[in-house]
């Protein structure tokens, strides 16, 4: 079963509007972390935002915020005031806690391709 | 500048010709990892290392080797590359046992003919 599900293969948004990218996850761990990364067409992987399972507040980083709903196991990324430079692939990833042992690997979704229209 | 570097960035090679992709980080991170990214399959972990001389298999280790002789370096070795190893490879590192972000190298695009 997929541990990270991103249901939107592709999204369009108008410049300056907000957009929400969906991510649901599956884990039996109580302690875990959720990450969002951006991958522009040049290929590098850019860290955007992190949410810990015990964090009570939703994470925010500039124009990025994470809508964390623990009971629903969702961690949606909200990008406010979209810019043309936001056009990229966006990946949701999870690091499990105790289940992972010492391996800090990230478990990845398949990504959402975001296109920002002028 | 804190960074993870990978070399080469692009490589086209032929089946069976041994190659090494280097990875180096300047952040004194204990943990390093290799991923490969394939369309429709996402990123999958190949190998990881908790510290010097400590390495272990990830999800797709077949056909790859790694070594960790120094803390900063974690090379990926393909002893006999095959076309199914054509992929985009990322090296990543992170610090501590907590939920820290993983810093990624710029990626290596490998094509095996």
Interface residues (C-beta under 8 A of the other chain):
Chain A: X32 X33 X35 X37 X43 X44 X45 X46 X47 X50 X52 X91 X93 X95 X102 X103 X104 X105 X106 X108 X109 X110 X111
Chain B: X31 X33 X40 X41 X42 X43 X44 X45 X48 X50 X56 X58 X59 X88 X90 X92 X94 X97 X99 X101 X102 X103 X104 X106 X107 X109
